[in-house]
Structures are given as C-alpha cells and as structure tokens.
C-alpha cells in the first residue's frame, strides 16, 4: 500500500464522495423525488 491516510476524517470524506456519486444525474433526482414524496406522505398521515 503506497498511499494511505491516517486521518480520522478519511472514512467521512470517502462516504461523502460515495454519497455525491449516488445523488448524481437522473437517478439522484429520482431518489430525491421519492424522498420528498415519502416525507409529504408521512406528514399527511400524521395529521389524520
């Protein structure tokens, strides 16, 4: 292993990179649309 980091923040930065890739493009927009719809549905069911 030629390059390695001992930074305690390395796993956090790696997770942020993966998350950014997941939310990229059309699939990311669909993911957020589903998330918003689920939140609206949960809020509406809470008021009943």
HELIX and SHEET records of a PDB file:
HELIX    1   1 UNK A   10  UNK A   22  1                                  13    
HELIX    2   2 UNK A   25  UNK A   46  1                                  22    
END                                                                             
